[in-house]
């Protein structure tokens, strides 16, 4: 009986061994087939891409970084040798100490995690290698399902086949989430410590390496104590794994961590309105080249002059009243048209609406230089006199009337020259000019300067009732400043792709004369008159309040409506435009609301020209400067006190002096009759 039982036990053992052998062989065959199939699939599928959307970087005109633009997260790609060795070792120590030994999977960790999951009937135990984490970061969701884990393993295997360990580690460090929207070591290092990932200390590296396990938990900005605890754990692991010495660990533990998130936040406020304009312009440039700016990784060199931008922001901060009055300021280089500074509002965080480029407002009298440009081409000169008394104009075939007012509600008694009319911004002169040259001439001139216009004839056009943007209007003034030569405003100098190749570089557009150099200079000289007290008569020159603060030569024109204030002007090298108003178009009434734009403009212009010598506008051939009597428009003598150096085309220079009597002039006879009344003359014949 015992022998029989012993035999049965022996047979059962043999059967078990056979079954085990069978299962083992079957398992090995299955694994071989699976691995073979996986290998075949991996070869067919090819290398999974390591590319990610990266942040695009903005540089100022001198190559200094001033900001970035990103799609969903901030990402900057750094090669492995550009990352602190401390951070690399800290990451491997805490995330995957056998990273360089395994082939994408840590079998003991996986087995342990599976047992734990089976015991707890959950799928929460982590066992992912760096390769698996990279696969999850790049290609998968964070769902804790077996399907996702299988796909993670498949992707990890593909990564290990096609990429080296260093390439995988580099990709991981550039894609892992460090919290607060920072993806990758470079973004995180700049965000937390205000430095590049290449400059991180051991202490900083250990703290940064601890964040990915739970960005919301271990961020030093969210919970500094927990971040320090995890830093200490990582330093201990690095010592245990012989990555650092005990002395290095102790020095790191004693190092005081200084977080510089406030500096990062401040750096993101550099010219935000300007960067929005630059981003859109860069997008348009790339689209024409069949490139998509949202793919990221672009290095966009802009035209921003940080000294000009700072001067603009300081002028606005100093002069704007403490209310909701808004502001727009833009400056452009006269020689190139490049935008050097741009402020589109008082607070970008509260409103990203750009009042420079997006807002269309009535420019008021700031439109007049373009009306007078058309007049100069159609028989007018700076010494063309018109009657500027109170006038009612009819239009629309006599069916409508228009009665313009001047800002001060007054009207001159008699005639006035164009030079004086532009200096004091007389509205009657402007409307009469429009009537004399015709609406089409003004429209055609507006079109040349890329300004908006109306096809409907209305005399109010002469006073700036057609809405325009500050950006377009300032560029139009910049064309006048550039001696009448076309200027295209731009914020972009070059665009470089992520491989370092230049895909776009700024080139000056072909030369095109919008108005003659002579007319541009004459307009410029007339616009210097807004700062000259000699023109002040029944109304002061519109820029006279700024004269005492001017240390350089400027030409400018103001514009006023019930809800908008403008001042746009230039030196021989720089044009700047300022607008003030309320977004809702509320009426301006207080003195601070009515004058802020002028104070912002003069503070900005004086600041950016402070270190430069005063420049004069260059007199072109065919133009001559002569001293003119303001009241008569004739050559001045000592007997005529109101005189000014004025520039005219040589053929328009007057030949008579202010003291010469003109027999055919109505004013001459009027003066004689005042001296000798008609009755007294008649008595001589009795």
C-alpha positions as CSV (number, residue, x, y, z in Angstrom):
1,X,0.0,0.0,0.0
2,X,2.8,2.4,0.9
3,X,4.7,1.5,-2.2
4,X,1.6,2.3,-4.3
5,X,1.1,5.6,-2.6
6,X,4.7,6.5,-3.1
7,X,4.4,5.6,-6.7
8,X,1.3,7.8,-7.1
9,X,3.1,10.7,-5.5
10,X,6.1,10.2,-7.8
11,X,3.8,10.2,-10.8
12,X,2.0,13.3,-9.6
13,X,5.4,15.1,-9.2
14,X,6.5,14.0,-12.6
15,X,3.2,15.3,-14.1
16,X,3.6,18.6,-12.3
17,X,7.2,18.9,-13.6
18,X,6.0,18.1,-17.1
19,X,3.2,20.7,-16.7
20,X,5.7,23.3,-15.4
21,X,8.1,22.5,-18.2
22,X,5.3,22.8,-20.7
23,X,4.1,26.1,-19.2
24,X,7.6,27.3,-19.0
25,X,8.3,26.4,-22.6
26,X,4.9,27.8,-23.6
27,X,5.6,31.0,-21.6
28,X,9.1,31.3,-23.1
29,X,7.7,30.7,-26.6
30,X,4.9,33.2,-25.9
31,X,7.4,35.7,-24.7
32,X,9.6,35.1,-27.7
33,X,6.7,35.5,-30.0
34,X,5.5,38.5,-28.1
35,X,8.9,40.1,-28.1
36,X,9.4,39.2,-31.7
37,X,6.0,40.7,-32.6
38,X,6.8,43.7,-30.5
39,X,10.1,44.0,-32.2
40,X,8.4,43.7,-35.6
41,X,5.8,46.2,-34.6
42,X,8.4,48.6,-33.4
43,X,10.4,48.3,-36.6
44,X,7.3,48.8,-38.7
45,X,6.0,51.7,-36.5
46,X,9.4,53.3,-36.5
47,X,10.9,55.8,-34.0
48,X,8.3,57.7,-32.0
49,X,9.0,61.4,-32.3
50,X,10.7,63.3,-29.5
51,X,9.6,66.6,-30.8
52,X,7.2,68.8,-28.7
53,X,5.7,72.2,-29.0
54,X,8.4,74.5,-27.6
55,X,8.2,78.1,-26.4
56,X,9.2,80.7,-28.9
57,X,11.6,83.3,-27.6
58,X,11.6,87.1,-28.2
59,X,14.8,89.1,-28.3
60,X,15.1,92.9,-28.3
61,X,17.1,94.6,-31.1
62,X,20.3,94.0,-29.2
63,X,19.7,90.3,-28.8
64,X,18.6,90.3,-25.1
65,X,15.7,88.0,-24.2
66,X,12.6,90.0,-23.4
67,X,9.9,87.4,-23.3
68,X,8.4,84.2,-24.7
69,X,5.3,82.9,-26.3
70,X,3.9,79.4,-25.9
71,X,0.9,77.3,-26.8
72,X,-0.1,75.4,-23.7
73,X,3.0,75.1,-21.6
74,X,6.3,76.8,-21.4
75,X,9.0,74.6,-22.9
76,X,12.7,75.3,-23.8
77,X,14.8,72.5,-25.1
78,X,18.3,72.1,-23.6
79,X,20.8,69.5,-24.6
80,X,22.2,67.2,-21.9
81,X,25.5,69.0,-21.7
82,X,23.7,72.3,-21.1
83,X,22.0,70.9,-17.9
84,X,23.7,70.9,-14.5
85,X,25.3,67.4,-13.8
86,X,23.8,67.7,-10.3
87,X,20.3,67.8,-11.7
88,X,20.9,64.9,-14.0
89,X,22.3,62.7,-11.1
90,X,19.6,63.8,-8.7
91,X,16.9,62.9,-11.2
92,X,18.3,59.5,-11.9
93,X,18.8,58.8,-8.2
94,X,15.2,59.5,-7.3
95,X,13.4,58.4,-10.4
96,X,15.3,55.5,-11.9
97,X,18.6,54.5,-10.3
98,X,19.2,51.6,-12.8
99,X,18.3,53.8,-15.8
100,X,21.5,53.0,-17.7
101,X,21.3,49.2,-17.0
102,X,17.7,48.3,-18.0
103,X,16.1,48.3,-21.4
104,X,13.2,50.4,-20.6
105,X,11.6,48.3,-17.9
106,X,12.7,47.7,-14.3
107,X,11.4,44.1,-13.9
108,X,11.8,43.8,-10.1
109,X,9.9,47.1,-9.6
110,X,7.2,46.0,-12.1
111,X,6.8,42.7,-10.3
112,X,6.5,44.4,-6.9
113,X,4.0,46.9,-8.3
114,X,1.9,44.1,-9.8
115,X,1.8,42.2,-6.5
116,X,0.8,45.3,-4.6
117,X,-1.9,46.1,-7.1
118,X,-3.3,42.6,-6.9
119,X,-3.3,42.6,-3.2
120,X,-5.1,46.0,-3.0
121,X,-7.2,45.3,-6.1
122,X,-6.1,48.7,-7.5
123,X,-3.8,50.1,-10.1
124,X,-2.1,52.8,-8.1
125,X,1.4,51.4,-7.5
126,X,4.0,53.2,-9.6
127,X,6.8,51.3,-11.2
128,X,7.6,53.4,-14.2
129,X,11.2,53.9,-15.4
130,X,12.3,57.2,-16.8
131,X,11.7,55.8,-20.3
132,X,8.2,54.8,-19.4
133,X,7.5,58.2,-17.9
134,X,8.8,59.9,-21.0
135,X,6.5,57.7,-23.1
136,X,3.6,58.7,-20.9
137,X,4.5,62.4,-21.0
138,X,4.8,62.5,-24.8
139,X,2.2,60.1,-26.1
140,X,-0.4,59.0,-23.4
141,X,-2.8,60.3,-20.8
142,X,-2.4,60.0,-17.1
143,X,-5.2,57.5,-16.6
144,X,-4.3,54.7,-14.3
145,X,-5.6,51.8,-16.4
146,X,-4.0,48.5,-17.6
147,X,-4.5,49.6,-21.2
148,X,-2.5,52.7,-20.6
149,X,0.2,50.8,-18.8
150,X,0.5,48.3,-21.7
151,X,0.7,51.1,-24.2
152,X,3.3,52.8,-22.0
153,X,5.4,49.7,-22.1
154,X,5.1,49.5,-25.9
155,X,6.2,53.1,-26.4
156,X,9.0,52.6,-23.9
157,X,10.3,49.6,-25.8
158,X,10.2,51.6,-29.1
159,X,12.1,54.5,-27.4
160,X,14.8,52.1,-26.2
161,X,15.2,50.6,-29.7
162,X,15.6,53.8,-31.6
163,X,17.2,56.2,-29.1
164,X,20.2,56.2,-26.9
165,X,20.0,56.4,-23.2
166,X,21.3,60.0,-23.3
167,X,18.7,61.0,-25.9
168,X,15.9,59.5,-23.8
169,X,17.2,61.2,-20.6
170,X,17.5,64.5,-22.4
171,X,14.0,64.3,-23.7
172,X,12.7,63.4,-20.3
173,X,14.3,66.4,-18.6
174,X,12.9,68.7,-21.3
175,X,9.3,67.4,-21.0
176,X,8.7,66.6,-17.4
177,X,6.2,68.7,-15.5
178,X,7.7,70.9,-12.7
179,X,4.5,72.6,-11.8
180,X,3.0,76.1,-12.5
181,X,2.9,75.4,-16.2
182,X,6.7,74.9,-16.4
183,X,7.7,71.9,-18.5
184,X,11.3,70.9,-18.7
185,X,14.3,71.9,-16.6
186,X,15.1,75.2,-18.3
187,X,11.7,76.7,-17.8
188,X,11.5,75.4,-14.2
189,X,15.0,76.6,-13.4
190,X,14.2,80.1,-14.6
191,X,10.9,80.1,-12.9
192,X,12.0,78.9,-9.4
193,X,15.6,80.2,-9.3
194,X,16.0,82.9,-11.9
195,X,18.8,81.1,-13.7
196,X,19.6,78.6,-16.5
197,X,19.5,74.9,-15.8
198,X,23.2,74.8,-16.5
199,X,23.9,77.0,-13.4
200,X,22.0,75.0,-10.8
201,X,23.7,74.2,-7.5
202,X,23.5,70.7,-5.9
203,X,20.9,72.0,-3.4
204,X,18.8,73.6,-6.1
205,X,19.1,70.5,-8.3
206,X,17.9,68.2,-5.5
207,X,14.9,70.4,-4.8
208,X,14.0,70.7,-8.4
209,X,14.3,66.9,-9.0
210,X,11.8,66.3,-6.2
211,X,9.0,68.2,-7.8
212,X,7.8,65.9,-10.7
213,X,6.6,63.2,-8.2
214,X,3.8,65.6,-7.2
215,X,4.1,69.2,-8.7
216,X,1.2,70.5,-6.6
217,X,2.6,68.9,-3.4
218,X,6.4,69.4,-3.7
219,X,6.6,72.8,-5.4
220,X,8.5,75.0,-3.0
221,X,6.1,77.8,-3.8
222,X,3.1,75.7,-2.6
223,X,4.7,73.9,0.4
224,X,8.3,74.8,1.1
225,X,8.6,72.4,4.1
226,X,7.6,69.4,2.0
227,X,9.9,70.5,-0.8
228,X,12.8,70.7,1.6
229,X,12.0,67.2,3.1
230,X,12.0,65.7,-0.4
231,X,15.2,67.5,-1.2
232,X,16.9,65.9,1.9
233,X,15.6,62.5,0.8
234,X,17.1,63.0,-2.7
235,X,20.5,64.1,-1.3
236,X,20.5,61.0,0.9
237,X,19.8,58.8,-2.1
238,X,22.6,60.5,-4.1
239,X,25.0,59.8,-1.2
240,X,23.9,56.2,-0.9
241,X,24.4,55.7,-4.7
242,X,27.8,57.3,-4.5
243,X,26.7,60.2,-6.7
244,X,28.0,62.7,-4.1
245,X,30.2,62.6,-1.1
246,X,29.0,63.1,2.5
247,X,30.8,66.5,2.5
248,X,28.9,67.6,-0.7
249,X,25.6,66.5,0.9
250,X,26.3,68.5,4.1
251,X,27.2,71.6,2.1
252,X,24.0,71.3,0.1
253,X,21.9,70.8,3.3
254,X,23.3,74.0,4.7
255,X,22.8,76.0,1.5
256,X,20.0,78.6,1.8
257,X,17.6,78.2,-1.1
258,X,16.6,81.6,-2.6
259,X,13.4,81.4,-4.8
260,X,13.2,84.1,-7.4
261,X,9.7,83.6,-8.8
262,X,9.0,87.4,-8.4
263,X,11.9,88.1,-10.8
264,X,10.4,85.7,-13.3
265,X,7.0,87.3,-13.0
266,X,8.5,90.8,-13.4
267,X,10.4,89.6,-16.5
268,X,7.1,88.6,-18.2
269,X,5.9,92.2,-18.1
270,X,8.4,93.6,-20.5
271,X,6.5,95.3,-23.3
272,X,3.6,92.8,-23.4
273,X,1.5,94.9,-25.8
274,X,4.6,95.1,-28.1
275,X,5.1,91.4,-27.9
276,X,1.5,90.7,-28.9
277,X,2.0,92.8,-32.1
278,X,5.4,91.1,-32.8
279,X,3.8,87.7,-32.4
280,X,1.0,88.5,-34.9
281,X,3.5,90.0,-37.4
282,X,5.8,87.0,-37.1
283,X,2.8,84.7,-37.6
284,X,1.9,86.5,-40.8
285,X,5.5,86.4,-42.1
286,X,5.8,82.6,-41.4
287,X,2.4,81.9,-42.9
288,X,3.6,83.4,-46.2
289,X,6.4,80.9,-46.1
290,X,4.0,78.0,-45.4
291,X,5.3,77.8,-41.8
292,X,3.2,77.6,-38.7
293,X,4.3,79.8,-35.8
294,X,2.4,77.5,-33.3
295,X,4.9,74.7,-33.9
296,X,7.1,76.7,-31.5
297,X,10.8,76.9,-31.0
298,X,11.2,80.1,-32.9
299,X,13.7,82.8,-31.9
300,X,12.1,86.1,-32.9
301,X,14.4,89.1,-32.9
302,X,12.4,92.2,-32.6
303,X,12.9,96.0,-33.1
304,X,12.3,96.8,-29.4
305,X,14.6,99.4,-27.9
306,X,14.4,98.7,-24.2
307,X,15.5,102.3,-23.3
308,X,12.7,103.7,-25.4
309,X,10.2,101.2,-23.8
310,X,11.3,102.2,-20.3
311,X,11.0,105.9,-21.2
312,X,7.5,105.3,-22.5
313,X,6.3,103.4,-19.5
314,X,7.8,105.9,-17.1
315,X,6.2,108.9,-18.9
316,X,2.8,107.2,-18.7
317,X,3.2,106.2,-15.0
318,X,4.2,109.8,-14.2
319,X,1.6,111.7,-16.1
320,X,-1.6,109.7,-16.3
321,X,-4.4,110.8,-13.9
322,X,-5.6,108.4,-11.2
323,X,-8.7,107.2,-13.0
324,X,-9.7,104.9,-15.9
325,X,-8.3,107.2,-18.6
326,X,-6.5,105.0,-21.1
327,X,-3.4,105.6,-23.2
328,X,-1.6,104.4,-26.3
329,X,2.0,105.2,-27.2
330,X,4.1,104.0,-30.1
331,X,7.4,105.2,-31.5
332,X,9.0,104.5,-34.8
333,X,12.5,105.0,-36.2
334,X,12.4,107.6,-39.0
335,X,15.1,105.9,-41.1
336,X,13.7,102.4,-41.1
337,X,10.1,102.5,-39.8
338,X,11.0,100.0,-37.1
339,X,8.9,100.2,-33.9
340,X,11.1,101.0,-31.0
341,X,8.5,101.1,-28.2
342,X,4.8,100.4,-27.8
343,X,2.4,100.7,-24.9
344,X,-1.2,99.7,-25.7
345,X,-2.8,100.4,-22.3
346,X,-2.2,101.1,-18.6
347,X,-2.3,97.5,-17.3
348,X,-1.9,94.5,-19.6
349,X,-3.0,92.1,-16.8
350,X,-6.3,93.9,-16.5
351,X,-6.8,94.4,-20.3
352,X,-4.7,93.1,-23.2
353,X,-6.8,95.2,-25.6
354,X,-4.2,97.1,-27.6
355,X,-5.2,100.8,-28.0
356,X,-2.3,101.4,-30.4
357,X,-3.2,98.8,-33.1
358,X,-6.8,97.7,-32.4
359,X,-8.6,100.9,-31.3
360,X,-10.1,103.0,-34.1
361,X,-10.8,106.6,-33.0
362,X,-11.4,109.9,-34.6
363,X,-8.0,111.7,-34.9
364,X,-9.5,115.2,-34.9
365,X,-7.0,117.8,-36.2
366,X,-4.2,115.3,-36.2
367,X,-5.4,114.5,-39.7
368,X,-4.8,118.0,-41.0
369,X,-1.2,117.5,-42.2
370,X,-2.4,115.1,-44.8
371,X,-5.1,117.5,-46.0
372,X,-2.4,120.2,-46.3
373,X,-0.1,117.7,-48.1
374,X,-2.8,117.5,-50.7
375,X,-3.2,121.2,-50.7
376,X,0.5,121.8,-51.3
377,X,0.2,119.6,-54.4
378,X,-2.7,121.7,-55.6
379,X,-1.5,125.2,-55.6
380,X,-1.4,126.1,-51.9
381,X,1.7,127.3,-50.1
382,X,2.4,128.0,-46.4
383,X,1.5,131.6,-47.3
384,X,-1.9,130.9,-48.9
385,X,-4.3,133.1,-47.0
386,X,-8.0,132.3,-46.5
387,X,-10.8,134.1,-44.6
388,X,-11.3,132.1,-41.4
389,X,-14.2,134.0,-40.0
390,X,-17.2,132.1,-38.8
391,X,-18.6,130.1,-41.7
392,X,-21.6,127.8,-42.4
393,X,-20.8,125.3,-45.2
394,X,-23.4,123.6,-47.4
395,X,-22.9,120.1,-48.9
396,X,-24.9,117.2,-50.3
397,X,-26.1,119.4,-53.1
398,X,-27.3,122.0,-50.7
399,X,-29.4,119.6,-48.6
400,X,-27.1,119.8,-45.5
401,X,-25.1,122.4,-43.7
402,X,-22.1,122.2,-41.4
403,X,-20.9,124.9,-39.0
404,X,-17.4,124.0,-37.6
405,X,-16.2,125.4,-34.3
406,X,-12.7,126.0,-33.0
407,X,-11.6,124.4,-29.7
408,X,-11.8,127.7,-27.9
409,X,-15.1,128.7,-29.5
410,X,-13.6,131.8,-31.2
411,X,-13.0,132.8,-34.8
412,X,-10.3,135.0,-36.3
413,X,-11.3,138.3,-37.9
414,X,-10.0,138.2,-41.4
415,X,-7.5,136.1,-43.3
416,X,-4.9,133.6,-42.1
417,X,-2.1,131.8,-43.7
418,X,-1.8,128.0,-43.9
419,X,1.3,128.2,-41.7
420,X,-0.6,129.9,-38.9
421,X,-3.7,127.8,-39.4
422,X,-1.8,124.6,-38.8
423,X,0.0,126.1,-35.7
424,X,-3.2,127.1,-34.0
425,X,-5.3,124.3,-35.6
426,X,-7.9,126.6,-37.1
427,X,-10.9,124.5,-38.3
428,X,-12.4,127.0,-40.8
429,X,-9.2,127.1,-42.7
430,X,-9.1,123.3,-42.9
431,X,-12.7,122.9,-44.2
432,X,-12.2,125.7,-46.8
433,X,-9.0,124.0,-48.0
434,X,-10.9,120.8,-48.4
435,X,-13.6,122.5,-50.4
436,X,-11.1,124.2,-52.7
437,X,-8.9,121.2,-53.5
438,X,-11.9,118.8,-53.6
439,X,-12.8,115.6,-51.6
440,X,-11.1,113.3,-54.1
441,X,-7.7,114.9,-53.7
442,X,-7.9,114.4,-49.9
443,X,-9.1,110.8,-50.3
444,X,-6.3,110.0,-52.7
445,X,-3.7,111.4,-50.3
446,X,-5.2,109.4,-47.4
447,X,-4.9,106.3,-49.5
448,X,-1.3,107.0,-50.3
449,X,-0.5,107.2,-46.5
450,X,-2.6,104.0,-45.8
451,X,-5.1,105.9,-43.8
452,X,-8.8,105.1,-43.6
453,X,-11.2,107.5,-45.5
454,X,-14.8,107.8,-46.5
455,X,-16.3,107.7,-49.9
456,X,-19.0,110.0,-48.8
457,X,-18.4,113.8,-49.2
458,X,-18.7,115.5,-45.9
459,X,-16.8,118.7,-44.9
460,X,-16.2,117.2,-41.4
461,X,-13.6,114.9,-43.0
462,X,-11.2,117.8,-42.8
463,X,-11.4,117.8,-39.0
464,X,-10.6,114.1,-38.6
465,X,-14.0,112.4,-38.2
466,X,-12.9,109.3,-40.0
467,X,-11.6,106.8,-37.5
468,X,-8.0,105.6,-37.6
469,X,-5.6,103.7,-35.4
470,X,-2.7,105.3,-33.6
471,X,-0.4,102.8,-35.2
472,X,-1.4,103.8,-38.8
473,X,-1.5,107.5,-38.0
474,X,1.9,107.5,-36.4
475,X,3.3,105.7,-39.3
476,X,1.8,108.3,-41.7
477,X,3.6,111.0,-39.7
478,X,6.7,108.9,-39.9
479,X,6.5,109.0,-43.7
480,X,6.5,112.8,-43.6
481,X,9.5,112.7,-41.2
482,X,11.3,110.4,-43.6
483,X,11.2,113.2,-46.2
484,X,8.1,111.8,-47.8
485,X,9.5,108.4,-48.5
486,X,7.4,105.3,-47.8
487,X,7.9,103.6,-44.4
488,X,6.4,100.2,-43.4
489,X,6.2,99.8,-39.7
490,X,7.6,96.6,-38.4
491,X,8.4,94.9,-35.1
492,X,10.5,92.0,-36.6
493,X,14.2,91.9,-37.5
494,X,14.7,88.2,-37.9
495,X,13.1,84.8,-37.2
496,X,15.1,81.7,-36.5
497,X,13.8,78.1,-36.3
498,X,14.6,75.6,-33.6
499,X,17.5,74.3,-35.7
500,X,19.1,77.7,-35.7
501,X,18.4,78.5,-39.3
502,X,17.3,82.0,-40.3
503,X,14.0,81.7,-42.1
504,X,13.3,85.5,-42.3
505,X,15.5,88.6,-42.1
506,X,14.2,92.2,-42.4
507,X,14.9,94.0,-45.6
508,X,14.0,97.6,-46.3
509,X,11.2,97.8,-48.8
510,X,11.8,99.3,-52.2
511,X,12.0,103.1,-52.1
512,X,8.8,104.9,-52.9
513,X,8.1,108.6,-52.7
514,X,4.7,109.2,-51.2
515,X,4.9,113.0,-51.4
516,X,7.8,115.1,-52.7
517,X,10.8,115.8,-50.4
518,X,10.0,119.5,-50.7
519,X,6.4,119.1,-49.6
520,X,7.4,116.8,-46.7
521,X,9.9,119.4,-45.5
522,X,7.5,122.3,-45.8
523,X,4.9,120.3,-43.8
524,X,7.5,119.5,-41.2
525,X,8.5,123.2,-40.9
526,X,4.8,124.2,-40.5
527,X,4.4,121.6,-37.8
528,X,7.3,123.1,-35.8
529,X,5.0,126.1,-35.6
530,X,2.8,124.5,-33.0
531,X,5.5,125.3,-30.4
532,X,6.1,128.9,-31.6
533,X,4.4,131.8,-29.7
534,X,4.7,134.1,-32.8
535,X,1.6,132.4,-34.2
536,X,-0.5,132.9,-31.1
537,X,-3.1,135.5,-31.8
538,X,-6.8,135.0,-30.9
539,X,-5.7,131.4,-30.1
540,X,-2.4,130.0,-28.8
541,X,-0.3,127.6,-30.8
542,X,-1.4,124.2,-29.7
543,X,2.0,123.0,-28.4
544,X,3.1,126.3,-26.8
545,X,2.7,124.8,-23.3
546,X,5.5,122.4,-24.1
547,X,8.0,124.9,-25.4
548,X,9.8,125.6,-22.1
549,X,10.5,121.9,-21.7
550,X,11.9,121.3,-25.2
551,X,15.7,120.9,-25.6
552,X,15.5,119.4,-29.1
553,X,13.8,120.4,-32.4
554,X,10.4,118.7,-33.0
555,X,7.6,118.9,-35.5
556,X,4.1,117.8,-34.3
557,X,0.4,118.1,-34.6
558,X,-2.3,117.7,-31.9
559,X,-5.8,116.4,-32.3
560,X,-8.8,116.9,-30.1
561,X,-12.4,115.5,-30.1
562,X,-14.8,115.4,-27.2
563,X,-13.5,112.0,-26.3
564,X,-10.0,111.7,-27.7
565,X,-6.7,113.6,-27.3
566,X,-3.8,113.0,-29.7
567,X,-0.2,114.3,-30.1
568,X,1.9,112.9,-32.9
569,X,5.3,114.3,-33.8
570,X,8.9,113.7,-34.6
571,X,12.5,114.7,-34.5
572,X,14.7,114.0,-37.5
573,X,15.3,110.5,-36.1
574,X,12.2,109.4,-34.2
575,X,8.5,109.6,-34.5
576,X,6.1,109.1,-31.5
577,X,2.4,109.2,-31.2
578,X,0.3,109.4,-28.0
579,X,-3.5,109.0,-27.6
580,X,-5.6,109.4,-24.5
581,X,-9.3,108.6,-24.1
582,X,-11.7,106.3,-22.4
583,X,-12.5,102.9,-23.9
584,X,-16.2,103.7,-23.7
585,X,-15.7,107.0,-25.4
586,X,-16.6,109.1,-22.4
587,X,-16.4,112.9,-22.8
588,X,-13.1,114.4,-21.6
589,X,-13.6,117.4,-19.3
590,X,-10.9,117.8,-16.6
591,X,-7.6,119.6,-17.2
592,X,-5.7,116.4,-16.4
593,X,-7.7,114.4,-18.9
594,X,-7.1,117.2,-21.5
595,X,-3.4,117.6,-21.0
596,X,-2.0,114.1,-20.1
597,X,-1.2,113.2,-23.7
598,X,1.0,116.2,-24.2
599,X,2.9,115.6,-21.0
600,X,3.4,111.9,-21.8
601,X,4.7,112.8,-25.3
602,X,7.2,115.5,-24.2
603,X,8.5,113.4,-21.3
604,X,9.1,110.5,-23.7
605,X,10.7,112.5,-26.5
606,X,13.0,114.4,-24.1
607,X,14.0,111.2,-22.4
608,X,15.0,109.3,-25.5
609,X,16.8,112.3,-27.0
610,X,18.6,113.3,-23.8
611,X,22.0,112.0,-24.7
612,X,21.8,113.1,-28.3
613,X,22.7,116.5,-29.9
614,X,19.9,118.6,-31.2
615,X,19.3,117.9,-34.9
616,X,17.8,120.2,-37.5
617,X,15.6,119.0,-40.3
618,X,17.6,118.9,-43.5
619,X,16.6,121.5,-46.1
620,X,16.1,119.9,-49.6
621,X,17.0,121.4,-52.9
622,X,14.4,123.7,-54.3
623,X,13.3,125.1,-51.0
624,X,14.5,128.4,-49.5
625,X,14.2,129.8,-46.0
626,X,13.1,133.5,-45.7
627,X,12.0,135.6,-42.8
628,X,8.3,136.3,-43.3
629,X,5.9,138.8,-41.7
630,X,3.2,136.5,-40.2
631,X,0.4,139.0,-40.7
632,X,0.9,139.9,-44.4
633,X,2.9,136.9,-45.7
634,X,5.5,139.2,-47.2
635,X,9.2,139.5,-46.5
636,X,9.7,140.9,-43.1
637,X,11.5,144.1,-42.2
638,X,12.3,145.6,-38.8
639,X,9.0,147.5,-39.1
640,X,7.0,144.3,-38.9
641,X,7.4,142.7,-35.4
642,X,5.6,139.4,-36.0
643,X,8.1,137.6,-38.1
644,X,9.4,134.0,-38.5
645,X,11.9,132.1,-40.6
646,X,9.7,130.1,-43.0
647,X,10.5,127.7,-45.8
648,X,8.9,127.8,-49.2
649,X,9.6,126.4,-52.7
650,X,11.8,128.8,-54.5
651,X,9.1,129.8,-56.9
652,X,6.8,130.6,-54.0
653,X,9.1,133.0,-52.2
654,X,7.4,136.5,-52.0
655,X,9.2,139.5,-53.6
656,X,7.4,142.3,-51.7
657,X,8.2,143.5,-48.3
658,X,5.7,143.9,-45.5
659,X,6.0,147.7,-45.7
660,X,5.2,147.8,-49.4
661,X,1.7,149.1,-50.3
662,X,-0.2,147.0,-52.8
663,X,-2.4,149.2,-54.9
664,X,-4.8,146.4,-55.7
665,X,-5.0,145.0,-52.2
666,X,-8.4,145.6,-50.5
667,X,-6.7,146.1,-47.1
668,X,-4.6,148.9,-48.5
669,X,-7.7,150.9,-49.6
670,X,-9.4,150.0,-46.3
671,X,-6.5,151.5,-44.4
672,X,-6.4,154.7,-46.5
673,X,-10.1,155.3,-46.0
674,X,-9.6,154.8,-42.3
675,X,-7.0,157.5,-42.4
676,X,-8.9,159.8,-44.8
677,X,-12.7,159.3,-44.4
678,X,-14.7,159.7,-47.7
679,X,-16.4,162.9,-46.6
680,X,-13.2,164.7,-46.0
681,X,-11.8,163.7,-49.4
682,X,-15.1,164.8,-51.1
683,X,-14.7,168.2,-49.5
684,X,-11.5,168.8,-51.4
685,X,-13.5,169.2,-54.6
686,X,-15.8,171.9,-53.4
